[in-house]
Amino acid sequence: MEWNRSSNPSLTPHTPGGCTTYLGAITIDGSRVTQRNVAYYLGAHVAPFIPPGSVRLTTSWSKGDGSYIDHVAFRLPNGRTTVFFNSQYWEDIRVYVGGRELILPPRSLVTVQF
């Protein structure tokens, strides 16, 4: 997931030694938002699924061939769990979450809550 909330048209500021080419969630020129970038829409997608008081869980998932699916899981205050999968593969990926099978479509962001 993206972490930089905003940048200017020169893609600054960024942390020392950090990447100088990643966009923030929004691009600001002076006092004007000039662009909403990928991280803006990612944040809009995940925010409703992670209420205040949620805790990030340690997770691990392998495709079976040594490669991994990017993912993050949260335990919610109500005891439920939310998992976000980011599949950057070009084929369907089968995972098992909360006791059920899920097919991640190619190049997708999938949210599961159980």
PDB file as gemmi writes it, atoms N, CA and C in Angstrom:
CRYST1    1.000    1.000    1.000  90.00  90.00  90.00 P 1                      
ATOM      1  N   MET A   1       0.839  -1.175   0.000  1.00  0.00           N  
ATOM      2  CA  MET A   1       0.000   0.000   0.000  1.00  0.00           C  
ATOM      3  C   MET A   1       0.886   1.242   0.000  1.00  0.00           C  
ATOM      4  N   GLU A   2       0.345   2.265  -0.528  1.00  0.00           N  
ATOM      5  CA  GLU A   2       1.064   3.531  -0.609  1.00  0.00           C  
ATOM      6  C   GLU A   2       1.077   4.195   0.773  1.00  0.00           C  
ATOM      7  N   TRP A   3       2.071   5.047   1.018  1.00  0.00           N  
ATOM      8  CA  TRP A   3       2.106   5.692   2.329  1.00  0.00           C  
ATOM      9  C   TRP A   3       2.188   7.207   2.233  1.00  0.00           C  
ATOM     10  N   ASN A   4       2.698   7.762   1.155  1.00  0.00           N  
ATOM     11  CA  ASN A   4       2.873   9.197   1.030  1.00  0.00           C  
ATOM     12  C   ASN A   4       1.529   9.846   0.697  1.00  0.00           C  
ATOM     13  N   ARG A   5       1.059  10.746   1.528  1.00  0.00           N  
ATOM     14  CA  ARG A   5      -0.267  11.323   1.346  1.00  0.00           C  
ATOM     15  C   ARG A   5      -0.307  12.405   0.281  1.00  0.00           C  
ATOM     16  N   SER A   6       0.780  13.172   0.124  1.00  0.00           N  
ATOM     17  CA  SER A   6       0.754  14.220  -0.893  1.00  0.00           C  
ATOM     18  C   SER A   6       2.162  14.524  -1.371  1.00  0.00           C  
ATOM     19  N   SER A   7       2.232  15.073  -2.556  1.00  0.00           N  
ATOM     20  CA  SER A   7       3.511  15.540  -3.098  1.00  0.00           C  
ATOM     21  C   SER A   7       3.217  16.762  -3.957  1.00  0.00           C  
ATOM     22  N   ASN A   8       4.277  17.483  -4.282  1.00  0.00           N  
ATOM     23  CA  ASN A   8       4.111  18.616  -5.180  1.00  0.00           C  
ATOM     24  C   ASN A   8       4.425  18.150  -6.603  1.00  0.00           C  
ATOM     25  N   PRO A   9       4.289  19.014  -7.613  1.00  0.00           N  
ATOM     26  CA  PRO A   9       4.551  18.573  -8.985  1.00  0.00           C  
ATOM     27  C   PRO A   9       5.974  18.053  -9.217  1.00  0.00           C  
ATOM     28  N   SER A  10       6.919  18.365  -8.314  1.00  0.00           N  
ATOM     29  CA  SER A  10       8.294  17.864  -8.430  1.00  0.00           C  
ATOM     30  C   SER A  10       8.484  16.531  -7.698  1.00  0.00           C  
ATOM     31  N   LEU A  11       7.376  15.962  -7.185  1.00  0.00           N  
ATOM     32  CA  LEU A  11       7.368  14.700  -6.435  1.00  0.00           C  
ATOM     33  C   LEU A  11       8.142  14.792  -5.125  1.00  0.00           C  
ATOM     34  N   THR A  12       8.167  15.959  -4.505  1.00  0.00           N  
ATOM     35  CA  THR A  12       8.775  16.129  -3.195  1.00  0.00           C  
ATOM     36  C   THR A  12       7.662  16.566  -2.237  1.00  0.00           C  
ATOM     37  N   PRO A  13       7.774  16.442  -0.976  1.00  0.00           N  
ATOM     38  CA  PRO A  13       8.944  15.937  -0.270  1.00  0.00           C  
ATOM     39  C   PRO A  13       8.964  14.401  -0.255  1.00  0.00           C  
ATOM     40  N   HIS A  14      10.123  13.837   0.029  1.00  0.00           N  
ATOM     41  CA  HIS A  14      10.258  12.400   0.259  1.00  0.00           C  
ATOM     42  C   HIS A  14      11.338  12.211   1.308  1.00  0.00           C  
ATOM     43  N   THR A  15      11.335  11.055   1.936  1.00  0.00           N  
ATOM     44  CA  THR A  15      12.291  10.804   3.003  1.00  0.00           C  
ATOM     45  C   THR A  15      13.704  10.695   2.446  1.00  0.00           C  
ATOM     46  N   PRO A  16      14.726  11.075   3.227  1.00  0.00           N  
ATOM     47  CA  PRO A  16      16.107  10.954   2.752  1.00  0.00           C  
ATOM     48  C   PRO A  16      16.398   9.516   2.341  1.00  0.00           C  
ATOM     49  N   GLY A  17      16.913   9.360   1.132  1.00  0.00           N  
ATOM     50  CA  GLY A  17      17.204   8.033   0.612  1.00  0.00           C  
ATOM     51  C   GLY A  17      15.987   7.349   0.040  1.00  0.00           C  
ATOM     52  N   GLY A  18      14.801   7.964   0.168  1.00  0.00           N  
ATOM     53  CA  GLY A  18      13.576   7.375  -0.357  1.00  0.00           C  
ATOM     54  C   GLY A  18      13.476   7.555  -1.860  1.00  0.00           C  
ATOM     55  N   CYS A  19      12.499   6.908  -2.428  1.00  0.00           N  
ATOM     56  CA  CYS A  19      12.296   6.965  -3.871  1.00  0.00           C  
ATOM     57  C   CYS A  19      11.872   8.374  -4.284  1.00  0.00           C  
ATOM     58  N   THR A  20      12.408   8.846  -5.362  1.00  0.00           N  
ATOM     59  CA  THR A  20      12.107  10.198  -5.836  1.00  0.00           C  
ATOM     60  C   THR A  20      11.094  10.201  -6.972  1.00  0.00           C  
ATOM     61  N   THR A  21      10.491   9.042  -7.277  1.00  0.00           N  
ATOM     62  CA  THR A  21       9.562   8.999  -8.402  1.00  0.00           C  
ATOM     63  C   THR A  21       8.143   8.603  -8.019  1.00  0.00           C  
ATOM     64  N   TYR A  22       7.887   8.230  -6.758  1.00  0.00           N  
ATOM     65  CA  TYR A  22       6.537   7.837  -6.376  1.00  0.00           C  
ATOM     66  C   TYR A  22       5.670   9.051  -6.113  1.00  0.00           C  
ATOM     67  N   LEU A  23       4.463   9.006  -6.614  1.00  0.00           N  
ATOM     68  CA  LEU A  23       3.490  10.062  -6.373  1.00  0.00           C  
ATOM     69  C   LEU A  23       2.863   9.895  -4.999  1.00  0.00           C  
ATOM     70  N   GLY A  24       2.427  10.990  -4.429  1.00  0.00           N  
ATOM     71  CA  GLY A  24       1.618  10.906  -3.218  1.00  0.00           C  
ATOM     72  C   GLY A  24       0.191  10.566  -3.610  1.00  0.00           C  
ATOM     73  N   ALA A  25      -0.686  10.481  -2.630  1.00  0.00           N  
ATOM     74  CA  ALA A  25      -2.091  10.213  -2.921  1.00  0.00           C  
ATOM     75  C   ALA A  25      -2.679  11.334  -3.774  1.00  0.00           C  
ATOM     76  N   ILE A  26      -2.259  12.554  -3.477  1.00  0.00           N  
ATOM     77  CA  ILE A  26      -2.674  13.703  -4.285  1.00  0.00           C  
ATOM     78  C   ILE A  26      -1.445  14.523  -4.627  1.00  0.00           C  
ATOM     79  N   THR A  27      -1.540  15.244  -5.734  1.00  0.00           N  
ATOM     80  CA  THR A  27      -0.492  16.191  -6.116  1.00  0.00           C  
ATOM     81  C   THR A  27      -1.041  17.585  -5.873  1.00  0.00           C  
ATOM     82  N   ILE A  28      -0.267  18.390  -5.138  1.00  0.00           N  
ATOM     83  CA  ILE A  28      -0.691  19.741  -4.776  1.00  0.00           C  
ATOM     84  C   ILE A  28       0.251  20.735  -5.427  1.00  0.00           C  
ATOM     85  N   ASP A  29      -0.312  21.726  -6.081  1.00  0.00           N  
ATOM     86  CA  ASP A  29       0.464  22.815  -6.664  1.00  0.00           C  
ATOM     87  C   ASP A  29      -0.025  24.098  -6.005  1.00  0.00           C  
ATOM     88  N   GLY A  30       0.784  24.625  -5.097  1.00  0.00           N  
ATOM     89  CA  GLY A  30       0.346  25.769  -4.301  1.00  0.00           C  
ATOM     90  C   GLY A  30      -0.737  25.324  -3.335  1.00  0.00           C  
ATOM     91  N   SER A  31      -1.915  25.905  -3.451  1.00  0.00           N  
ATOM     92  CA  SER A  31      -3.025  25.510  -2.575  1.00  0.00           C  
ATOM     93  C   SER A  31      -4.078  24.715  -3.341  1.00  0.00           C  
ATOM     94  N   ARG A  32      -3.718  24.241  -4.528  1.00  0.00           N  
ATOM     95  CA  ARG A  32      -4.679  23.556  -5.400  1.00  0.00           C  
ATOM     96  C   ARG A  32      -4.316  22.086  -5.603  1.00  0.00           C  
ATOM     97  N   VAL A  33      -5.285  21.195  -5.432  1.00  0.00           N  
ATOM     98  CA  VAL A  33      -5.090  19.780  -5.767  1.00  0.00           C  
ATOM     99  C   VAL A  33      -5.153  19.674  -7.291  1.00  0.00           C  
ATOM    100  N   THR A  34      -4.067  19.206  -7.892  1.00  0.00           N  
ATOM    101  CA  THR A  34      -4.025  19.128  -9.351  1.00  0.00           C  
ATOM    102  C   THR A  34      -4.225  17.714  -9.877  1.00  0.00           C  
ATOM    103  N   GLN A  35      -4.060  16.721  -8.996  1.00  0.00           N  
ATOM    104  CA  GLN A  35      -4.220  15.344  -9.448  1.00  0.00           C  
ATOM    105  C   GLN A  35      -4.512  14.427  -8.275  1.00  0.00           C  
ATOM    106  N   ARG A  36      -5.402  13.474  -8.491  1.00  0.00           N  
ATOM    107  CA  ARG A  36      -5.653  12.390  -7.542  1.00  0.00           C  
ATOM    108  C   ARG A  36      -4.999  11.150  -8.148  1.00  0.00           C  
ATOM    109  N   ASN A  37      -4.053  10.575  -7.413  1.00  0.00           N  
ATOM    110  CA  ASN A  37      -3.244   9.479  -7.930  1.00  0.00           C  
ATOM    111  C   ASN A  37      -3.729   8.131  -7.393  1.00  0.00           C  
ATOM    112  N   VAL A  38      -3.064   7.056  -7.775  1.00  0.00           N  
ATOM    113  CA  VAL A  38      -3.467   5.701  -7.395  1.00  0.00           C  
ATOM    114  C   VAL A  38      -3.648   5.565  -5.886  1.00  0.00           C  
ATOM    115  N   ALA A  39      -2.738   6.092  -5.088  1.00  0.00           N  
ATOM    116  CA  ALA A  39      -2.826   5.962  -3.635  1.00  0.00           C  
ATOM    117  C   ALA A  39      -4.090   6.622  -3.079  1.00  0.00           C  
ATOM    118  N   TYR A  40      -4.595   7.635  -3.731  1.00  0.00           N  
ATOM    119  CA  TYR A  40      -5.839   8.287  -3.317  1.00  0.00           C  
ATOM    120  C   TYR A  40      -6.990   7.280  -3.383  1.00  0.00           C  
ATOM    121  N   TYR A  41      -7.073   6.560  -4.491  1.00  0.00           N  
ATOM    122  CA  TYR A  41      -8.143   5.595  -4.691  1.00  0.00           C  
ATOM    123  C   TYR A  41      -7.947   4.344  -3.833  1.00  0.00           C  
ATOM    124  N   LEU A  42      -6.681   3.957  -3.584  1.00  0.00           N  
ATOM    125  CA  LEU A  42      -6.419   2.850  -2.668  1.00  0.00           C  
ATOM    126  C   LEU A  42      -6.903   3.197  -1.266  1.00  0.00           C  
ATOM    127  N   GLY A  43      -6.580   4.399  -0.820  1.00  0.00           N  
ATOM    128  CA  GLY A  43      -7.024   4.845   0.503  1.00  0.00           C  
ATOM    129  C   GLY A  43      -8.536   4.886   0.602  1.00  0.00           C  
ATOM    130  N   ALA A  44      -9.190   5.353  -0.452  1.00  0.00           N  
ATOM    131  CA  ALA A  44     -10.650   5.398  -0.467  1.00  0.00           C  
ATOM    132  C   ALA A  44     -11.239   3.992  -0.418  1.00  0.00           C  
ATOM    133  N   HIS A  45     -10.542   3.030  -1.002  1.00  0.00           N  
ATOM    134  CA  HIS A  45     -11.027   1.643  -0.990  1.00  0.00           C  
ATOM    135  C   HIS A  45     -10.902   1.019   0.397  1.00  0.00           C  
ATOM    136  N   VAL A  46      -9.752   1.176   1.046  1.00  0.00           N  
ATOM    137  CA  VAL A  46      -9.505   0.459   2.295  1.00  0.00           C  
ATOM    138  C   VAL A  46     -10.101   1.136   3.528  1.00  0.00           C  
ATOM    139  N   ALA A  47     -10.240   2.446   3.521  1.00  0.00           N  
ATOM    140  CA  ALA A  47     -10.679   3.176   4.711  1.00  0.00           C  
ATOM    141  C   ALA A  47     -11.989   2.665   5.312  1.00  0.00           C  
ATOM    142  N   PRO A  48     -13.011   2.360   4.540  1.00  0.00           N  
ATOM    143  CA  PRO A  48     -14.260   1.896   5.151  1.00  0.00           C  
ATOM    144  C   PRO A  48     -14.146   0.538   5.848  1.00  0.00           C  
ATOM    145  N   PHE A  49     -13.115  -0.229   5.537  1.00  0.00           N  
ATOM    146  CA  PHE A  49     -12.962  -1.577   6.086  1.00  0.00           C  
ATOM    147  C   PHE A  49     -12.082  -1.625   7.335  1.00  0.00           C  
ATOM    148  N   ILE A  50     -11.463  -0.490   7.712  1.00  0.00           N  
ATOM    149  CA  ILE A  50     -10.555  -0.480   8.863  1.00  0.00           C  
ATOM    150  C   ILE A  50     -10.986   0.630   9.827  1.00  0.00           C  
ATOM    151  N   PRO A  51     -11.936   0.343  10.712  1.00  0.00           N  
ATOM    152  CA  PRO A  51     -12.390   1.373  11.644  1.00  0.00           C  
ATOM    153  C   PRO A  51     -11.333   1.662  12.707  1.00  0.00           C  
ATOM    154  N   PRO A  52     -11.432   2.811  13.378  1.00  0.00           N  
ATOM    155  CA  PRO A  52     -10.518   3.104  14.480  1.00  0.00           C  
ATOM    156  C   PRO A  52     -10.523   1.964  15.494  1.00  0.00           C  
ATOM    157  N   GLY A  53      -9.342   1.657  16.030  1.00  0.00           N  
ATOM    158  CA  GLY A  53      -9.209   0.575  16.998  1.00  0.00           C  
ATOM    159  C   GLY A  53      -8.806  -0.749  16.368  1.00  0.00           C  
ATOM    160  N   SER A  54      -8.735  -0.812  15.031  1.00  0.00           N  
ATOM    161  CA  SER A  54      -8.303  -2.031  14.340  1.00  0.00           C  
ATOM    162  C   SER A  54      -6.811  -2.235  14.573  1.00  0.00           C  
ATOM    163  N   VAL A  55      -6.377  -3.495  14.524  1.00  0.00           N  
ATOM    164  CA  VAL A  55      -4.977  -3.849  14.746  1.00  0.00           C  
ATOM    165  C   VAL A  55      -4.488  -4.657  13.552  1.00  0.00           C  
ATOM    166  N   ARG A  56      -3.328  -4.267  13.002  1.00  0.00           N  
ATOM    167  CA  ARG A  56      -2.749  -5.020  11.888  1.00  0.00           C  
ATOM    168  C   ARG A  56      -2.206  -6.346  12.401  1.00  0.00           C  
ATOM    169  N   LEU A  57      -2.505  -7.421  11.684  1.00  0.00           N  
ATOM    170  CA  LEU A  57      -2.050  -8.754  12.041  1.00  0.00           C  
ATOM    171  C   LEU A  57      -0.831  -9.134  11.205  1.00  0.00           C  
ATOM    172  N   THR A  58       0.017  -9.986  11.751  1.00  0.00           N  
ATOM    173  CA  THR A  58       1.110 -10.551  10.977  1.00  0.00           C  
ATOM    174  C   THR A  58       0.540 -11.671  10.127  1.00  0.00           C  
ATOM    175  N   THR A  59       0.808 -11.640   8.838  1.00  0.00           N  
ATOM    176  CA  THR A  59       0.275 -12.653   7.945  1.00  0.00           C  
ATOM    177  C   THR A  59       1.371 -13.133   6.998  1.00  0.00           C  
ATOM    178  N   SER A  60       1.158 -14.302   6.438  1.00  0.00           N  
ATOM    179  CA  SER A  60       2.088 -14.846   5.455  1.00  0.00           C  
ATOM    180  C   SER A  60       1.296 -15.711   4.495  1.00  0.00           C  
ATOM    181  N   TRP A  61       1.557 -15.577   3.219  1.00  0.00           N  
ATOM    182  CA  TRP A  61       0.872 -16.399   2.230  1.00  0.00           C  
ATOM    183  C   TRP A  61       1.782 -16.571   1.030  1.00  0.00           C  
ATOM    184  N   SER A  62       2.002 -17.801   0.621  1.00  0.00           N  
ATOM    185  CA  SER A  62       2.852 -18.112  -0.528  1.00  0.00           C  
ATOM    186  C   SER A  62       2.007 -18.729  -1.621  1.00  0.00           C  
ATOM    187  N   LYS A  63       2.356 -18.433  -2.860  1.00  0.00           N  
ATOM    188  CA  LYS A  63       1.681 -19.022  -4.009  1.00  0.00           C  
ATOM    189  C   LYS A  63       2.043 -20.497  -4.160  1.00  0.00           C  
ATOM    190  N   GLY A  64       3.046 -20.964  -3.422  1.00  0.00           N  
ATOM    191  CA  GLY A  64       3.455 -22.350  -3.482  1.00  0.00           C  
ATOM    192  C   GLY A  64       4.718 -22.572  -4.291  1.00  0.00           C  
ATOM    193  N   ASP A  65       5.109 -21.585  -5.073  1.00  0.00           N  
ATOM    194  CA  ASP A  65       6.319 -21.713  -5.887  1.00  0.00           C  
ATOM    195  C   ASP A  65       7.419 -20.784  -5.387  1.00  0.00           C  
ATOM    196  N   GLY A  66       7.273 -20.303  -4.147  1.00  0.00           N  
ATOM    197  CA  GLY A  66       8.266 -19.398  -3.582  1.00  0.00           C  
ATOM    198  C   GLY A  66       7.906 -17.936  -3.762  1.00  0.00           C  
ATOM    199  N   SER A  67       6.886 -17.634  -4.564  1.00  0.00           N  
ATOM    200  CA  SER A  67       6.470 -16.243  -4.740  1.00  0.00           C  
ATOM    201  C   SER A  67       5.346 -15.932  -3.756  1.00  0.00           C  
ATOM    202  N   TYR A  68       5.129 -14.688  -3.495  1.00  0.00           N  
ATOM    203  CA  TYR A  68       4.163 -14.263  -2.495  1.00  0.00           C  
ATOM    204  C   TYR A  68       3.154 -13.286  -3.084  1.00  0.00           C  
ATOM    205  N   ILE A  69       1.985 -13.256  -2.479  1.00  0.00           N  
ATOM    206  CA  ILE A  69       0.949 -12.288  -2.821  1.00  0.00           C  
ATOM    207  C   ILE A  69       1.046 -11.159  -1.791  1.00  0.00           C  
ATOM    208  N   ASP A  70       1.096  -9.914  -2.253  1.00  0.00           N  
ATOM    209  CA  ASP A  70       1.077  -8.785  -1.327  1.00  0.00           C  
ATOM    210  C   ASP A  70      -0.276  -8.775  -0.623  1.00  0.00           C  
ATOM    211  N   HIS A  71      -0.248  -8.657   0.692  1.00  0.00           N  
ATOM    212  CA  HIS A  71      -1.487  -8.642   1.451  1.00  0.00           C  
ATOM    213  C   HIS A  71      -1.248  -8.036   2.829  1.00  0.00           C  
ATOM    214  N   VAL A  72      -2.329  -7.631   3.454  1.00  0.00           N  
ATOM    215  CA  VAL A  72      -2.284  -7.155   4.827  1.00  0.00           C  
ATOM    216  C   VAL A  72      -3.620  -7.497   5.471  1.00  0.00           C  
ATOM    217  N   ALA A  73      -3.580  -7.862   6.753  1.00  0.00           N  
ATOM    218  CA  ALA A  73      -4.802  -8.240   7.471  1.00  0.00           C  
ATOM    219  C   ALA A  73      -4.945  -7.403   8.733  1.00  0.00           C  
ATOM    220  N   PHE A  74      -6.191  -7.136   9.103  1.00  0.00           N  
ATOM    221  CA  PHE A  74      -6.494  -6.355  10.300  1.00  0.00           C  
ATOM    222  C   PHE A  74      -7.546  -7.073  11.123  1.00  0.00           C  
ATOM    223  N   ARG A  75      -7.368  -7.074  12.450  1.00  0.00           N  
ATOM    224  CA  ARG A  75      -8.407  -7.535  13.384  1.00  0.00           C  
ATOM    225  C   ARG A  75      -9.195  -6.294  13.766  1.00  0.00           C  
ATOM    226  N   LEU A  76     -10.503  -6.332  13.551  1.00  0.00           N  
ATOM    227  CA  LEU A  76     -11.363  -5.188  13.811  1.00  0.00           C  
ATOM    228  C   LEU A  76     -11.840  -5.194  15.257  1.00  0.00           C  
ATOM    229  N   PRO A  77     -12.258  -4.058  15.783  1.00  0.00           N  
ATOM    230  CA  PRO A  77     -12.741  -4.004  17.163  1.00  0.00           C  
ATOM    231  C   PRO A  77     -13.908  -4.958  17.436  1.00  0.00           C  
ATOM    232  N   ASN A  78     -14.694  -5.297  16.402  1.00  0.00           N  
ATOM    233  CA  ASN A  78     -15.830  -6.204  16.592  1.00  0.00           C  
ATOM    234  C   ASN A  78     -15.422  -7.677  16.512  1.00  0.00           C  
ATOM    235  N   GLY A  79     -14.106  -7.956  16.391  1.00  0.00           N  
ATOM    236  CA  GLY A  79     -13.609  -9.324  16.356  1.00  0.00           C  
ATOM    237  C   GLY A  79     -13.484  -9.917  14.966  1.00  0.00           C  
ATOM    238  N   ARG A  80     -14.031  -9.253  13.957  1.00  0.00           N  
ATOM    239  CA  ARG A  80     -13.910  -9.740  12.584  1.00  0.00           C  
ATOM    240  C   ARG A  80     -12.513  -9.449  12.052  1.00  0.00           C  
ATOM    241  N   THR A  81     -12.192 -10.036  10.912  1.00  0.00           N  
ATOM    242  CA  THR A  81     -10.894  -9.839  10.265  1.00  0.00           C  
ATOM    243  C   THR A  81     -11.118  -9.348   8.843  1.00  0.00           C  
ATOM    244  N   THR A  82     -10.316  -8.387   8.421  1.00  0.00           N  
ATOM    245  CA  THR A  82     -10.318  -7.910   7.045  1.00  0.00           C  
ATOM    246  C   THR A  82      -8.948  -8.181   6.451  1.00  0.00           C  
ATOM    247  N   VAL A  83      -8.920  -8.750   5.236  1.00  0.00           N  
ATOM    248  CA  VAL A  83      -7.669  -9.010   4.526  1.00  0.00           C  
ATOM    249  C   VAL A  83      -7.747  -8.338   3.162  1.00  0.00           C  
ATOM    250  N   PHE A  84      -6.693  -7.608   2.819  1.00  0.00           N  
ATOM    251  CA  PHE A  84      -6.560  -7.000   1.492  1.00  0.00           C  
ATOM    252  C   PHE A  84      -5.488  -7.759   0.729  1.00  0.00           C  
ATOM    253  N   PHE A  85      -5.827  -8.256  -0.459  1.00  0.00           N  
ATOM    254  CA  PHE A  85      -4.870  -8.925  -1.337  1.00  0.00           C  
ATOM    255  C   PHE A  85      -4.605  -8.042  -2.541  1.00  0.00           C  
ATOM    256  N   ASN A  86      -3.342  -7.920  -2.915  1.00  0.00           N  
ATOM    257  CA  ASN A  86      -2.954  -7.181  -4.117  1.00  0.00           C  
ATOM    258  C   ASN A  86      -2.230  -8.167  -5.029  1.00  0.00           C  
ATOM    259  N   SER A  87      -2.944  -8.721  -6.002  1.00  0.00           N  
ATOM    260  CA  SER A  87      -2.354  -9.692  -6.915  1.00  0.00           C  
ATOM    261  C   SER A  87      -1.793  -8.975  -8.131  1.00  0.00           C  
ATOM    262  N   GLN A  88      -0.496  -9.069  -8.310  1.00  0.00           N  
ATOM    263  CA  GLN A  88       0.145  -8.456  -9.474  1.00  0.00           C  
ATOM    264  C   GLN A  88       0.481  -9.500 -10.535  1.00  0.00           C  
ATOM    265  N   TYR A  89      -0.103 -10.697 -10.372  1.00  0.00           N  
ATOM    266  CA  TYR A  89       0.136 -11.779 -11.324  1.00  0.00           C  
ATOM    267  C   TYR A  89      -0.798 -11.651 -12.519  1.00  0.00           C  
ATOM    268  N   TRP A  90      -0.434 -12.312 -13.603  1.00  0.00           N  
ATOM    269  CA  TRP A  90      -1.211 -12.244 -14.841  1.00  0.00           C  
ATOM    270  C   TRP A  90      -2.183 -13.410 -14.972  1.00  0.00           C  
ATOM    271  N   GLU A  91      -2.316 -14.224 -13.914  1.00  0.00           N  
ATOM    272  CA  GLU A  91      -3.256 -15.338 -13.943  1.00  0.00           C  
ATOM    273  C   GLU A  91      -4.068 -15.343 -12.648  1.00  0.00           C  
ATOM    274  N   ASP A  92      -5.185 -16.085 -12.653  1.00  0.00           N  
ATOM    275  CA  ASP A  92      -5.973 -16.249 -11.438  1.00  0.00           C  
ATOM    276  C   ASP A  92      -5.114 -16.913 -10.364  1.00  0.00           C  
ATOM    277  N   ILE A  93      -5.286 -16.497  -9.113  1.00  0.00           N  
ATOM    278  CA  ILE A  93      -4.584 -17.088  -7.985  1.00  0.00           C  
ATOM    279  C   ILE A  93      -5.639 -17.600  -7.007  1.00  0.00           C  
ATOM    280  N   ARG A  94      -5.494 -18.838  -6.544  1.00  0.00           N  
ATOM    281  CA  ARG A  94      -6.434 -19.445  -5.596  1.00  0.00           C  
ATOM    282  C   ARG A  94      -5.854 -19.317  -4.182  1.00  0.00           C  
ATOM    283  N   VAL A  95      -6.655 -18.748  -3.274  1.00  0.00           N  
ATOM    284  CA  VAL A  95      -6.258 -18.653  -1.873  1.00  0.00           C  
ATOM    285  C   VAL A  95      -7.414 -19.162  -1.011  1.00  0.00           C  
ATOM    286  N   TYR A  96      -7.092 -19.515   0.226  1.00  0.00           N  
ATOM    287  CA  TYR A  96      -8.102 -19.950   1.183  1.00  0.00           C  
ATOM    288  C   TYR A  96      -8.077 -18.978   2.354  1.00  0.00           C  
ATOM    289  N   VAL A  97      -9.225 -18.349   2.594  1.00  0.00           N  
ATOM    290  CA  VAL A  97      -9.324 -17.313   3.618  1.00  0.00           C  
ATOM    291  C   VAL A  97     -10.565 -17.573   4.457  1.00  0.00           C  
ATOM    292  N   GLY A  98     -10.381 -17.609   5.772  1.00  0.00           N  
ATOM    293  CA  GLY A  98     -11.524 -17.793   6.655  1.00  0.00           C  
ATOM    294  C   GLY A  98     -12.291 -19.071   6.362  1.00  0.00           C  
ATOM    295  N   GLY A  99     -11.581 -20.124   5.913  1.00  0.00           N  
ATOM    296  CA  GLY A  99     -12.211 -21.405   5.644  1.00  0.00           C  
ATOM    297  C   GLY A  99     -12.890 -21.520   4.294  1.00  0.00           C  
ATOM    298  N   ARG A 100     -12.717 -20.543   3.419  1.00  0.00           N  
ATOM    299  CA  ARG A 100     -13.338 -20.648   2.096  1.00  0.00           C  
ATOM    300  C   ARG A 100     -12.342 -20.306   0.991  1.00  0.00           C  
ATOM    301  N   GLU A 101     -12.608 -20.874  -0.169  1.00  0.00           N  
ATOM    302  CA  GLU A 101     -11.736 -20.651  -1.322  1.00  0.00           C  
ATOM    303  C   GLU A 101     -12.091 -19.330  -1.992  1.00  0.00           C  
ATOM    304  N   LEU A 102     -11.063 -18.626  -2.426  1.00  0.00           N  
ATOM    305  CA  LEU A 102     -11.240 -17.354  -3.111  1.00  0.00           C  
ATOM    306  C   LEU A 102     -10.323 -17.337  -4.321  1.00  0.00           C  
ATOM    307  N   ILE A 103     -10.836 -16.885  -5.444  1.00  0.00           N  
ATOM    308  CA  ILE A 103     -10.021 -16.734  -6.646  1.00  0.00           C  
ATOM    309  C   ILE A 103      -9.710 -15.252  -6.821  1.00  0.00           C  
ATOM    310  N   LEU A 104      -8.419 -14.923  -6.794  1.00  0.00           N  
ATOM    311  CA  LEU A 104      -7.994 -13.543  -7.036  1.00  0.00           C  
ATOM    312  C   LEU A 104      -7.824 -13.371  -8.541  1.00  0.00           C  
ATOM    313  N   PRO A 105      -8.577 -12.478  -9.161  1.00  0.00           N  
ATOM    314  CA  PRO A 105      -8.400 -12.248 -10.591  1.00  0.00           C  
ATOM    315  C   PRO A 105      -7.014 -11.649 -10.875  1.00  0.00           C  
ATOM    316  N   PRO A 106      -6.548 -11.767 -12.096  1.00  0.00           N  
ATOM    317  CA  PRO A 106      -5.251 -11.177 -12.440  1.00  0.00           C  
ATOM    318  C   PRO A 106      -5.239  -9.670 -12.166  1.00  0.00           C  
ATOM    319  N   ARG A 107      -4.106  -9.189 -11.639  1.00  0.00           N  
ATOM    320  CA  ARG A 107      -3.859  -7.759 -11.461  1.00  0.00           C  
ATOM    321  C   ARG A 107      -5.026  -7.081 -10.718  1.00  0.00           C  
ATOM    322  N   SER A 108      -5.312  -7.582  -9.500  1.00  0.00           N  
ATOM    323  CA  SER A 108      -6.484  -7.096  -8.783  1.00  0.00           C  
ATOM    324  C   SER A 108      -6.181  -6.737  -7.338  1.00  0.00           C  
ATOM    325  N   LEU A 109      -7.040  -5.924  -6.754  1.00  0.00           N  
ATOM    326  CA  LEU A 109      -7.060  -5.644  -5.326  1.00  0.00           C  
ATOM    327  C   LEU A 109      -8.370  -6.232  -4.817  1.00  0.00           C  
ATOM    328  N   VAL A 110      -8.276  -7.208  -3.899  1.00  0.00           N  
ATOM    329  CA  VAL A 110      -9.457  -7.913  -3.405  1.00  0.00           C  
ATOM    330  C   VAL A 110      -9.518  -7.760  -1.888  1.00  0.00           C  
ATOM    331  N   THR A 111     -10.695  -7.454  -1.387  1.00  0.00           N  
ATOM    332  CA  THR A 111     -10.921  -7.297   0.048  1.00  0.00           C  
ATOM    333  C   THR A 111     -11.844  -8.405   0.531  1.00  0.00           C  
ATOM    334  N   VAL A 112     -11.432  -9.066   1.622  1.00  0.00           N  
ATOM    335  CA  VAL A 112     -12.231 -10.146   2.214  1.00  0.00           C  
ATOM    336  C   VAL A 112     -12.424  -9.817   3.693  1.00  0.00           C  
ATOM    337  N   GLN A 113     -13.651  -9.952   4.156  1.00  0.00           N  
ATOM    338  CA  GLN A 113     -13.927  -9.735   5.580  1.00  0.00           C  
ATOM    339  C   GLN A 113     -14.657 -10.961   6.110  1.00  0.00           C  
ATOM    340  N   PHE A 114     -14.190 -11.489   7.244  1.00  0.00           N  
ATOM    341  CA  PHE A 114     -14.836 -12.661   7.844  1.00  0.00           C  
ATOM    342  C   PHE A 114     -14.767 -12.572   9.352  1.00  0.00           C  
TER     343      PHE A 114                                                      
END                                                                             
